[in-house]
Amino acid sequence: MDSNIILVLCLTALIGLGIPAMLYAGLRRGGTVGQIELLRRASRQARQPWQREDSQLAELSQKVEALRAKTDQTAK
């Protein structure tokens, strides 16, 4: 039980320190244009966090409808 608690604490600390460190390194490496693009991508992702999944589900829905229509035509 204690090892699970220690593992959770270590992972939390790693995530809590790792993400800001990676962001800082990315911002230091890139120029102003890179920083602006990073912020734009982050804001787009924050506004529509499931955009990629939604578009994939919409495509799947269209394919299913096309398949159903084709099946209905062959059944007649």
PDB file with SEQRES, HELIX, SHEET and CRYST1 records, atoms N, CA, C and O in Angstrom:
SEQRES   1 A   76  MET ASP SER ASN ILE ILE LEU VAL LEU CYS LEU THR ALA          
SEQRES   2 A   76  LEU ILE GLY LEU GLY ILE PRO ALA MET LEU TYR ALA GLY          
SEQRES   3 A   76  LEU ARG ARG GLY GLY THR VAL GLY GLN ILE GLU LEU LEU          
SEQRES   4 A   76  ARG ARG ALA SER ARG GLN ALA ARG GLN PRO TRP GLN ARG          
SEQRES   5 A   76  GLU ASP SER GLN LEU ALA GLU LEU SER GLN LYS VAL GLU          
SEQRES   6 A   76  ALA LEU ARG ALA LYS THR ASP GLN THR ALA LYS                  
HELIX    1 AA1 ASP A    2  ARG A   29  1                                  28    
HELIX    2 AA2 THR A   32  ARG A   47  1                                  16    
HELIX    3 AA3 GLN A   51  ALA A   75  1                                  25    
CRYST1    1.000    1.000    1.000  90.00  90.00  90.00 P 1           1          
ATOM      1  N   MET A   1       0.829  -1.188   0.000  1.00  0.00           N  
ATOM      2  CA  MET A   1       0.000   0.000   0.000  1.00  0.00           C  
ATOM      3  C   MET A   1       0.872   1.249   0.000  1.00  0.00           C  
ATOM      4  O   MET A   1       0.593   2.202  -0.728  1.00  0.00           O  
ATOM      5  N   ASP A   2       1.931   1.248   0.817  1.00  0.00           N  
ATOM      6  CA  ASP A   2       2.806   2.410   0.896  1.00  0.00           C  
ATOM      7  C   ASP A   2       3.530   2.661  -0.416  1.00  0.00           C  
ATOM      8  O   ASP A   2       3.779   3.812  -0.775  1.00  0.00           O  
ATOM      9  N   SER A   3       3.871   1.599  -1.134  1.00  0.00           N  
ATOM     10  CA  SER A   3       4.571   1.772  -2.405  1.00  0.00           C  
ATOM     11  C   SER A   3       3.658   2.434  -3.436  1.00  0.00           C  
ATOM     12  O   SER A   3       4.135   3.189  -4.283  1.00  0.00           O  
ATOM     13  N   ASN A   4       2.351   2.160  -3.377  1.00  0.00           N  
ATOM     14  CA  ASN A   4       1.409   2.800  -4.289  1.00  0.00           C  
ATOM     15  C   ASN A   4       1.325   4.298  -4.014  1.00  0.00           C  
ATOM     16  O   ASN A   4       1.268   5.104  -4.943  1.00  0.00           O  
ATOM     17  N   ILE A   5       1.319   4.657  -2.757  1.00  0.00           N  
ATOM     18  CA  ILE A   5       1.253   6.069  -2.383  1.00  0.00           C  
ATOM     19  C   ILE A   5       2.509   6.792  -2.843  1.00  0.00           C  
ATOM     20  O   ILE A   5       2.434   7.902  -3.370  1.00  0.00           O  
ATOM     21  N   ILE A   6       3.644   6.175  -2.647  1.00  0.00           N  
ATOM     22  CA  ILE A   6       4.912   6.777  -3.067  1.00  0.00           C  
ATOM     23  C   ILE A   6       4.952   6.920  -4.579  1.00  0.00           C  
ATOM     24  O   ILE A   6       5.410   7.938  -5.099  1.00  0.00           O  
ATOM     25  N   LEU A   7       4.475   5.903  -5.287  1.00  0.00           N  
ATOM     26  CA  LEU A   7       4.441   5.949  -6.751  1.00  0.00           C  
ATOM     27  C   LEU A   7       3.550   7.083  -7.241  1.00  0.00           C  
ATOM     28  O   LEU A   7       3.930   7.820  -8.152  1.00  0.00           O  
ATOM     29  N   VAL A   8       2.382   7.229  -6.652  1.00  0.00           N  
ATOM     30  CA  VAL A   8       1.461   8.304  -7.032  1.00  0.00           C  
ATOM     31  C   VAL A   8       2.086   9.666  -6.755  1.00  0.00           C  
ATOM     32  O   VAL A   8       1.986  10.571  -7.583  1.00  0.00           O  
ATOM     33  N   LEU A   9       2.718   9.821  -5.619  1.00  0.00           N  
ATOM     34  CA  LEU A   9       3.357  11.094  -5.287  1.00  0.00           C  
ATOM     35  C   LEU A   9       4.494  11.418  -6.257  1.00  0.00           C  
ATOM     36  O   LEU A   9       4.641  12.563  -6.684  1.00  0.00           O  
ATOM     37  N   CYS A  10       5.295  10.410  -6.601  1.00  0.00           N  
ATOM     38  CA  CYS A  10       6.400  10.631  -7.551  1.00  0.00           C  
ATOM     39  C   CYS A  10       5.878  11.000  -8.928  1.00  0.00           C  
ATOM     40  O   CYS A  10       6.411  11.906  -9.567  1.00  0.00           O  
ATOM     41  N   LEU A  11       4.838  10.309  -9.397  1.00  0.00           N  
ATOM     42  CA  LEU A  11       4.270  10.630 -10.701  1.00  0.00           C  
ATOM     43  C   LEU A  11       3.659  12.025 -10.709  1.00  0.00           C  
ATOM     44  O   LEU A  11       3.800  12.765 -11.684  1.00  0.00           O  
ATOM     45  N   THR A  12       2.984  12.381  -9.633  1.00  0.00           N  
ATOM     46  CA  THR A  12       2.399  13.719  -9.532  1.00  0.00           C  
ATOM     47  C   THR A  12       3.483  14.789  -9.560  1.00  0.00           C  
ATOM     48  O   THR A  12       3.337  15.807 -10.237  1.00  0.00           O  
ATOM     49  N   ALA A  13       4.559  14.563  -8.832  1.00  0.00           N  
ATOM     50  CA  ALA A  13       5.668  15.522  -8.823  1.00  0.00           C  
ATOM     51  C   ALA A  13       6.324  15.604 -10.192  1.00  0.00           C  
ATOM     52  O   ALA A  13       6.673  16.692 -10.650  1.00  0.00           O  
ATOM     53  N   LEU A  14       6.493  14.463 -10.849  1.00  0.00           N  
ATOM     54  CA  LEU A  14       7.098  14.451 -12.177  1.00  0.00           C  
ATOM     55  C   LEU A  14       6.247  15.226 -13.171  1.00  0.00           C  
ATOM     56  O   LEU A  14       6.765  16.020 -13.956  1.00  0.00           O  
ATOM     57  N   ILE A  15       4.950  14.994 -13.134  1.00  0.00           N  
ATOM     58  CA  ILE A  15       4.048  15.720 -14.030  1.00  0.00           C  
ATOM     59  C   ILE A  15       4.014  17.194 -13.661  1.00  0.00           C  
ATOM     60  O   ILE A  15       4.072  18.059 -14.535  1.00  0.00           O  
ATOM     61  N   GLY A  16       3.922  17.477 -12.380  1.00  0.00           N  
ATOM     62  CA  GLY A  16       3.846  18.874 -11.924  1.00  0.00           C  
ATOM     63  C   GLY A  16       5.087  19.678 -12.244  1.00  0.00           C  
ATOM     64  O   GLY A  16       4.999  20.883 -12.479  1.00  0.00           O  
ATOM     65  N   LEU A  17       6.231  19.039 -12.257  1.00  0.00           N  
ATOM     66  CA  LEU A  17       7.469  19.756 -12.586  1.00  0.00           C  
ATOM     67  C   LEU A  17       7.864  19.572 -14.049  1.00  0.00           C  
ATOM     68  O   LEU A  17       8.503  20.447 -14.633  1.00  0.00           O  
ATOM     69  N   GLY A  18       7.493  18.454 -14.636  1.00  0.00           N  
ATOM     70  CA  GLY A  18       7.904  18.154 -16.002  1.00  0.00           C  
ATOM     71  C   GLY A  18       7.205  18.993 -17.055  1.00  0.00           C  
ATOM     72  O   GLY A  18       7.845  19.480 -17.988  1.00  0.00           O  
ATOM     73  N   ILE A  19       5.906  19.166 -16.916  1.00  0.00           N  
ATOM     74  CA  ILE A  19       5.157  19.934 -17.906  1.00  0.00           C  
ATOM     75  C   ILE A  19       5.607  21.394 -17.942  1.00  0.00           C  
ATOM     76  O   ILE A  19       5.884  21.901 -19.029  1.00  0.00           O  
ATOM     77  N   PRO A  20       5.692  22.087 -16.822  1.00  0.00           N  
ATOM     78  CA  PRO A  20       6.187  23.467 -16.893  1.00  0.00           C  
ATOM     79  C   PRO A  20       7.623  23.559 -17.421  1.00  0.00           C  
ATOM     80  O   PRO A  20       7.962  24.499 -18.140  1.00  0.00           O  
ATOM     81  N   ALA A  21       8.461  22.584 -17.064  1.00  0.00           N  
ATOM     82  CA  ALA A  21       9.839  22.595 -17.561  1.00  0.00           C  
ATOM     83  C   ALA A  21       9.875  22.421 -19.072  1.00  0.00           C  
ATOM     84  O   ALA A  21      10.656  23.086 -19.754  1.00  0.00           O  
ATOM     85  N   MET A  22       9.043  21.538 -19.599  1.00  0.00           N  
ATOM     86  CA  MET A  22       8.981  21.347 -21.046  1.00  0.00           C  
ATOM     87  C   MET A  22       8.454  22.594 -21.750  1.00  0.00           C  
ATOM     88  O   MET A  22       8.966  22.977 -22.802  1.00  0.00           O  
ATOM     89  N   LEU A  23       7.439  23.223 -21.179  1.00  0.00           N  
ATOM     90  CA  LEU A  23       6.908  24.459 -21.763  1.00  0.00           C  
ATOM     91  C   LEU A  23       7.964  25.566 -21.750  1.00  0.00           C  
ATOM     92  O   LEU A  23       8.124  26.294 -22.729  1.00  0.00           O  
ATOM     93  N   TYR A  24       8.669  25.681 -20.650  1.00  0.00           N  
ATOM     94  CA  TYR A  24       9.711  26.694 -20.536  1.00  0.00           C  
ATOM     95  C   TYR A  24      10.819  26.444 -21.562  1.00  0.00           C  
ATOM     96  O   TYR A  24      11.282  27.376 -22.220  1.00  0.00           O  
ATOM     97  N   ALA A  25      11.237  25.196 -21.693  1.00  0.00           N  
ATOM     98  CA  ALA A  25      12.293  24.861 -22.657  1.00  0.00           C  
ATOM     99  C   ALA A  25      11.821  25.141 -24.080  1.00  0.00           C  
ATOM    100  O   ALA A  25      12.590  25.637 -24.904  1.00  0.00           O  
ATOM    101  N   GLY A  26      10.580  24.831 -24.367  1.00  0.00           N  
ATOM    102  CA  GLY A  26      10.044  25.089 -25.702  1.00  0.00           C  
ATOM    103  C   GLY A  26       9.962  26.570 -26.009  1.00  0.00           C  
ATOM    104  O   GLY A  26      10.233  26.995 -27.132  1.00  0.00           O  
ATOM    105  N   LEU A  27       9.593  27.345 -25.024  1.00  0.00           N  
ATOM    106  CA  LEU A  27       9.501  28.786 -25.235  1.00  0.00           C  
ATOM    107  C   LEU A  27      10.880  29.427 -25.370  1.00  0.00           C  
ATOM    108  O   LEU A  27      11.057  30.371 -26.139  1.00  0.00           O  
ATOM    109  N   ARG A  28      11.842  28.916 -24.632  1.00  0.00           N  
ATOM    110  CA  ARG A  28      13.211  29.457 -24.710  1.00  0.00           C  
ATOM    111  C   ARG A  28      13.866  29.115 -26.039  1.00  0.00           C  
ATOM    112  O   ARG A  28      14.628  29.914 -26.583  1.00  0.00           O  
ATOM    113  N   ARG A  29      13.573  27.929 -26.565  1.00  0.00           N  
ATOM    114  CA  ARG A  29      14.192  27.473 -27.793  1.00  0.00           C  
ATOM    115  C   ARG A  29      13.663  28.237 -29.008  1.00  0.00           C  
ATOM    116  O   ARG A  29      14.435  28.624 -29.885  1.00  0.00           O  
ATOM    117  N   GLY A  30      12.365  28.451 -29.058  1.00  0.00           N  
ATOM    118  CA  GLY A  30      11.753  29.115 -30.208  1.00  0.00           C  
ATOM    119  C   GLY A  30      11.789  30.625 -30.062  1.00  0.00           C  
ATOM    120  O   GLY A  30      11.997  31.163 -28.975  1.00  0.00           O  
ATOM    121  N   GLY A  31      11.579  31.290 -31.188  1.00  0.00           N  
ATOM    122  CA  GLY A  31      11.525  32.744 -31.170  1.00  0.00           C  
ATOM    123  C   GLY A  31      10.135  33.214 -30.812  1.00  0.00           C  
ATOM    124  O   GLY A  31       9.313  32.439 -30.322  1.00  0.00           O  
ATOM    125  N   THR A  32       9.876  34.477 -31.057  1.00  0.00           N  
ATOM    126  CA  THR A  32       8.576  35.063 -30.751  1.00  0.00           C  
ATOM    127  C   THR A  32       7.480  34.407 -31.577  1.00  0.00           C  
ATOM    128  O   THR A  32       6.377  34.170 -31.083  1.00  0.00           O  
ATOM    129  N   VAL A  33       7.786  34.115 -32.832  1.00  0.00           N  
ATOM    130  CA  VAL A  33       6.791  33.482 -33.698  1.00  0.00           C  
ATOM    131  C   VAL A  33       6.419  32.103 -33.146  1.00  0.00           C  
ATOM    132  O   VAL A  33       5.247  31.726 -33.161  1.00  0.00           O  
ATOM    133  N   GLY A  34       7.397  31.364 -32.668  1.00  0.00           N  
ATOM    134  CA  GLY A  34       7.126  30.049 -32.079  1.00  0.00           C  
ATOM    135  C   GLY A  34       6.259  30.145 -30.837  1.00  0.00           C  
ATOM    136  O   GLY A  34       5.388  29.304 -30.620  1.00  0.00           O  
ATOM    137  N   GLN A  35       6.489  31.153 -30.032  1.00  0.00           N  
ATOM    138  CA  GLN A  35       5.695  31.342 -28.815  1.00  0.00           C  
ATOM    139  C   GLN A  35       4.254  31.674 -29.169  1.00  0.00           C  
ATOM    140  O   GLN A  35       3.320  31.147 -28.565  1.00  0.00           O  
ATOM    141  N   ILE A  36       4.079  32.548 -30.150  1.00  0.00           N  
ATOM    142  CA  ILE A  36       2.722  32.925 -30.551  1.00  0.00           C  
ATOM    143  C   ILE A  36       1.983  31.727 -31.120  1.00  0.00           C  
ATOM    144  O   ILE A  36       0.813  31.507 -30.806  1.00  0.00           O  
ATOM    145  N   GLU A  37       2.663  30.954 -31.955  1.00  0.00           N  
ATOM    146  CA  GLU A  37       2.028  29.762 -32.533  1.00  0.00           C  
ATOM    147  C   GLU A  37       1.675  28.750 -31.455  1.00  0.00           C  
ATOM    148  O   GLU A  37       0.621  28.118 -31.527  1.00  0.00           O  
ATOM    149  N   LEU A  38       2.531  28.585 -30.465  1.00  0.00           N  
ATOM    150  CA  LEU A  38       2.251  27.682 -29.356  1.00  0.00           C  
ATOM    151  C   LEU A  38       1.008  28.129 -28.595  1.00  0.00           C  
ATOM    152  O   LEU A  38       0.162  27.304 -28.250  1.00  0.00           O  
ATOM    153  N   LEU A  39       0.893  29.416 -28.333  1.00  0.00           N  
ATOM    154  CA  LEU A  39      -0.274  29.935 -27.629  1.00  0.00           C  
ATOM    155  C   LEU A  39      -1.540  29.799 -28.468  1.00  0.00           C  
ATOM    156  O   LEU A  39      -2.611  29.519 -27.930  1.00  0.00           O  
ATOM    157  N   ARG A  40      -1.427  29.995 -29.785  1.00  0.00           N  
ATOM    158  CA  ARG A  40      -2.591  29.831 -30.662  1.00  0.00           C  
ATOM    159  C   ARG A  40      -3.087  28.385 -30.643  1.00  0.00           C  
ATOM    160  O   ARG A  40      -4.285  28.129 -30.522  1.00  0.00           O  
ATOM    161  N   ARG A  41      -2.147  27.446 -30.766  1.00  0.00           N  
ATOM    162  CA  ARG A  41      -2.541  26.034 -30.747  1.00  0.00           C  
ATOM    163  C   ARG A  41      -3.171  25.669 -29.406  1.00  0.00           C  
ATOM    164  O   ARG A  41      -4.154  24.931 -29.363  1.00  0.00           O  
ATOM    165  N   ALA A  42      -2.612  26.180 -28.320  1.00  0.00           N  
ATOM    166  CA  ALA A  42      -3.155  25.887 -26.988  1.00  0.00           C  
ATOM    167  C   ALA A  42      -4.561  26.459 -26.835  1.00  0.00           C  
ATOM    168  O   ALA A  42      -5.434  25.804 -26.265  1.00  0.00           O  
ATOM    169  N   SER A  43      -4.787  27.663 -27.332  1.00  0.00           N  
ATOM    170  CA  SER A  43      -6.119  28.262 -27.204  1.00  0.00           C  
ATOM    171  C   SER A  43      -7.127  27.534 -28.084  1.00  0.00           C  
ATOM    172  O   SER A  43      -8.273  27.348 -27.675  1.00  0.00           O  
ATOM    173  N   ARG A  44      -6.724  27.113 -29.296  1.00  0.00           N  
ATOM    174  CA  ARG A  44      -7.623  26.334 -30.151  1.00  0.00           C  
ATOM    175  C   ARG A  44      -7.998  25.016 -29.482  1.00  0.00           C  
ATOM    176  O   ARG A  44      -9.159  24.608 -29.494  1.00  0.00           O  
ATOM    177  N   GLN A  45      -7.015  24.372 -28.910  1.00  0.00           N  
ATOM    178  CA  GLN A  45      -7.253  23.091 -28.243  1.00  0.00           C  
ATOM    179  C   GLN A  45      -8.142  23.289 -27.016  1.00  0.00           C  
ATOM    180  O   GLN A  45      -8.979  22.439 -26.713  1.00  0.00           O  
ATOM    181  N   ALA A  46      -7.964  24.403 -26.311  1.00  0.00           N  
ATOM    182  CA  ALA A  46      -8.775  24.667 -25.117  1.00  0.00           C  
ATOM    183  C   ALA A  46     -10.231  24.952 -25.499  1.00  0.00           C  
ATOM    184  O   ALA A  46     -11.152  24.568 -24.778  1.00  0.00           O  
ATOM    185  N   ARG A  47     -10.433  25.627 -26.635  1.00  0.00           N  
ATOM    186  CA  ARG A  47     -11.799  25.938 -27.061  1.00  0.00           C  
ATOM    187  C   ARG A  47     -12.534  24.703 -27.564  1.00  0.00           C  
ATOM    188  O   ARG A  47     -13.733  24.553 -27.326  1.00  0.00           O  
ATOM    189  N   GLN A  48     -11.821  23.816 -28.259  1.00  0.00           N  
ATOM    190  CA  GLN A  48     -12.443  22.617 -28.814  1.00  0.00           C  
ATOM    191  C   GLN A  48     -11.561  21.403 -28.507  1.00  0.00           C  
ATOM    192  O   GLN A  48     -10.843  20.924 -29.385  1.00  0.00           O  
ATOM    193  N   PRO A  49     -11.611  20.911 -27.282  1.00  0.00           N  
ATOM    194  CA  PRO A  49     -10.700  19.827 -26.903  1.00  0.00           C  
ATOM    195  C   PRO A  49     -10.955  18.519 -27.632  1.00  0.00           C  
ATOM    196  O   PRO A  49     -10.039  17.705 -27.746  1.00  0.00           O  
ATOM    197  N   TRP A  50     -12.159  18.287 -28.128  1.00  0.00           N  
ATOM    198  CA  TRP A  50     -12.485  17.018 -28.776  1.00  0.00           C  
ATOM    199  C   TRP A  50     -12.695  17.187 -30.274  1.00  0.00           C  
ATOM    200  O   TRP A  50     -13.400  16.383 -30.884  1.00  0.00           O  
ATOM    201  N   GLN A  51     -12.108  18.203 -30.879  1.00  0.00           N  
ATOM    202  CA  GLN A  51     -12.343  18.501 -32.291  1.00  0.00           C  
ATOM    203  C   GLN A  51     -11.936  17.330 -33.190  1.00  0.00           C  
ATOM    204  O   GLN A  51     -12.691  16.961 -34.090  1.00  0.00           O  
ATOM    205  N   ARG A  52     -10.781  16.750 -32.967  1.00  0.00           N  
ATOM    206  CA  ARG A  52     -10.306  15.654 -33.816  1.00  0.00           C  
ATOM    207  C   ARG A  52     -11.240  14.449 -33.706  1.00  0.00           C  
ATOM    208  O   ARG A  52     -11.598  13.839 -34.714  1.00  0.00           O  
ATOM    209  N   GLU A  53     -11.629  14.112 -32.481  1.00  0.00           N  
ATOM    210  CA  GLU A  53     -12.512  12.982 -32.281  1.00  0.00           C  
ATOM    211  C   GLU A  53     -13.889  13.244 -32.886  1.00  0.00           C  
ATOM    212  O   GLU A  53     -14.500  12.343 -33.462  1.00  0.00           O  
ATOM    213  N   ASP A  54     -14.380  14.489 -32.751  1.00  0.00           N  
ATOM    214  CA  ASP A  54     -15.673  14.833 -33.322  1.00  0.00           C  
ATOM    215  C   ASP A  54     -15.667  14.697 -34.843  1.00  0.00           C  
ATOM    216  O   ASP A  54     -16.631  14.193 -35.421  1.00  0.00           O  
ATOM    217  N   SER A  55     -14.599  15.138 -35.494  1.00  0.00           N  
ATOM    218  CA  SER A  55     -14.539  15.032 -36.954  1.00  0.00           C  
ATOM    219  C   SER A  55     -14.443  13.570 -37.385  1.00  0.00           C  
ATOM    220  O   SER A  55     -15.022  13.186 -38.401  1.00  0.00           O  
ATOM    221  N   GLN A  56     -13.724  12.762 -36.628  1.00  0.00           N  
ATOM    222  CA  GLN A  56     -13.640  11.337 -36.957  1.00  0.00           C  
ATOM    223  C   GLN A  56     -14.996  10.652 -36.771  1.00  0.00           C  
ATOM    224  O   GLN A  56     -15.369   9.791 -37.568  1.00  0.00           O  
ATOM    225  N   LEU A  57     -15.730  11.028 -35.727  1.00  0.00           N  
ATOM    226  CA  LEU A  57     -17.055  10.451 -35.517  1.00  0.00           C  
ATOM    227  C   LEU A  57     -18.037  10.897 -36.594  1.00  0.00           C  
ATOM    228  O   LEU A  57     -18.890  10.116 -37.015  1.00  0.00           O  
ATOM    229  N   ALA A  58     -17.923  12.148 -37.041  1.00  0.00           N  
ATOM    230  CA  ALA A  58     -18.780  12.633 -38.120  1.00  0.00           C  
ATOM    231  C   ALA A  58     -18.501  11.859 -39.411  1.00  0.00           C  
ATOM    232  O   ALA A  58     -19.429  11.487 -40.129  1.00  0.00           O  
ATOM    233  N   GLU A  59     -17.232  11.620 -39.699  1.00  0.00           N  
ATOM    234  CA  GLU A  59     -16.866  10.844 -40.883  1.00  0.00           C  
ATOM    235  C   GLU A  59     -17.412   9.421 -40.779  1.00  0.00           C  
ATOM    236  O   GLU A  59     -17.938   8.887 -41.756  1.00  0.00           O  
ATOM    237  N   LEU A  60     -17.291   8.813 -39.618  1.00  0.00           N  
ATOM    238  CA  LEU A  60     -17.816   7.474 -39.405  1.00  0.00           C  
ATOM    239  C   LEU A  60     -19.325   7.448 -39.602  1.00  0.00           C  
ATOM    240  O   LEU A  60     -19.860   6.523 -40.214  1.00  0.00           O  
ATOM    241  N   SER A  61     -20.002   8.452 -39.090  1.00  0.00           N  
ATOM    242  CA  SER A  61     -21.449   8.532 -39.235  1.00  0.00           C  
ATOM    243  C   SER A  61     -21.852   8.625 -40.704  1.00  0.00           C  
ATOM    244  O   SER A  61     -22.812   7.980 -41.127  1.00  0.00           O  
ATOM    245  N   GLN A  62     -21.119   9.429 -41.487  1.00  0.00           N  
ATOM    246  CA  GLN A  62     -21.419   9.547 -42.913  1.00  0.00           C  
ATOM    247  C   GLN A  62     -21.211   8.218 -43.631  1.00  0.00           C  
ATOM    248  O   GLN A  62     -22.008   7.843 -44.491  1.00  0.00           O  
ATOM    249  N   LYS A  63     -20.148   7.510 -43.281  1.00  0.00           N  
ATOM    250  CA  LYS A  63     -19.874   6.224 -43.917  1.00  0.00           C  
ATOM    251  C   LYS A  63     -20.938   5.190 -43.562  1.00  0.00           C  
ATOM    252  O   LYS A  63     -21.329   4.384 -44.407  1.00  0.00           O  
ATOM    253  N   VAL A  64     -21.406   5.210 -42.323  1.00  0.00           N  
ATOM    254  CA  VAL A  64     -22.458   4.289 -41.909  1.00  0.00           C  
ATOM    255  C   VAL A  64     -23.746   4.589 -42.661  1.00  0.00           C  
ATOM    256  O   VAL A  64     -24.430   3.667 -43.104  1.00  0.00           O  
ATOM    257  N   GLU A  65     -24.085   5.864 -42.810  1.00  0.00           N  
ATOM    258  CA  GLU A  65     -25.289   6.246 -43.552  1.00  0.00           C  
ATOM    259  C   GLU A  65     -25.191   5.794 -45.005  1.00  0.00           C  
ATOM    260  O   GLU A  65     -26.164   5.292 -45.568  1.00  0.00           O  
ATOM    261  N   ALA A  66     -24.029   5.969 -45.608  1.00  0.00           N  
ATOM    262  CA  ALA A  66     -23.840   5.538 -46.995  1.00  0.00           C  
ATOM    263  C   ALA A  66     -23.984   4.024 -47.106  1.00  0.00           C  
ATOM    264  O   ALA A  66     -24.574   3.518 -48.060  1.00  0.00           O  
ATOM    265  N   LEU A  67     -23.447   3.311 -46.134  1.00  0.00           N  
ATOM    266  CA  LEU A  67     -23.552   1.856 -46.129  1.00  0.00           C  
ATOM    267  C   LEU A  67     -25.002   1.417 -45.954  1.00  0.00           C  
ATOM    268  O   LEU A  67     -25.454   0.485 -46.620  1.00  0.00           O  
ATOM    269  N   ARG A  68     -25.727   2.077 -45.068  1.00  0.00           N  
ATOM    270  CA  ARG A  68     -27.139   1.744 -44.851  1.00  0.00           C  
ATOM    271  C   ARG A  68     -27.964   1.998 -46.112  1.00  0.00           C  
ATOM    272  O   ARG A  68     -28.822   1.197 -46.483  1.00  0.00           O  
ATOM    273  N   ALA A  69     -27.683   3.134 -46.765  1.00  0.00           N  
ATOM    274  CA  ALA A  69     -28.395   3.457 -47.982  1.00  0.00           C  
ATOM    275  C   ALA A  69     -28.127   2.409 -49.061  1.00  0.00           C  
ATOM    276  O   ALA A  69     -29.038   1.998 -49.779  1.00  0.00           O  
ATOM    277  N   LYS A  70     -26.887   1.990 -49.167  1.00  0.00           N  
ATOM    278  CA  LYS A  70     -26.515   0.974 -50.139  1.00  0.00           C  
ATOM    279  C   LYS A  70     -27.173  -0.356 -49.813  1.00  0.00           C  
ATOM    280  O   LYS A  70     -27.633  -1.059 -50.712  1.00  0.00           O  
ATOM    281  N   THR A  71     -27.220  -0.703 -48.540  1.00  0.00           N  
ATOM    282  CA  THR A  71     -27.851  -1.951 -48.116  1.00  0.00           C  
ATOM    283  C   THR A  71     -29.351  -1.912 -48.376  1.00  0.00           C  
ATOM    284  O   THR A  71     -29.934  -2.909 -48.801  1.00  0.00           O  
ATOM    285  N   ASP A  72     -29.980  -0.760 -48.122  1.00  0.00           N  
ATOM    286  CA  ASP A  72     -31.411  -0.616 -48.368  1.00  0.00           C  
ATOM    287  C   ASP A  72     -31.738  -0.748 -49.852  1.00  0.00           C  
ATOM    288  O   ASP A  72     -32.769  -1.320 -50.206  1.00  0.00           O  
ATOM    289  N   GLN A  73     -30.885  -0.232 -50.715  1.00  0.00           N  
ATOM    290  CA  GLN A  73     -31.115  -0.309 -52.160  1.00  0.00           C  
ATOM    291  C   GLN A  73     -30.986  -1.736 -52.660  1.00  0.00           C  
ATOM    292  O   GLN A  73     -31.754  -2.163 -53.522  1.00  0.00           O  
ATOM    293  N   THR A  74     -30.034  -2.470 -52.133  1.00  0.00           N  
ATOM    294  CA  THR A  74     -29.841  -3.857 -52.577  1.00  0.00           C  
ATOM    295  C   THR A  74     -30.929  -4.771 -52.020  1.00  0.00           C  
ATOM    296  O   THR A  74     -31.227  -5.810 -52.610  1.00  0.00           O  
ATOM    297  N   ALA A  75     -31.526  -4.389 -50.885  1.00  0.00           N  
ATOM    298  CA  ALA A  75     -32.566  -5.215 -50.278  1.00  0.00           C  
ATOM    299  C   ALA A  75     -33.886  -5.085 -51.033  1.00  0.00           C  
ATOM    300  O   ALA A  75     -34.728  -5.978 -50.940  1.00  0.00           O  
ATOM    301  N   LYS A  76     -34.091  -4.009 -51.771  1.00  0.00           N  
ATOM    302  CA  LYS A  76     -35.367  -3.777 -52.476  1.00  0.00           C  
ATOM    303  C   LYS A  76     -35.452  -4.567 -53.716  1.00  0.00           C  
ATOM    304  O   LYS A  76     -36.454  -4.491 -54.428  1.00  0.00           O  
TER     305      LYS A  76                                                      
END                                                                             
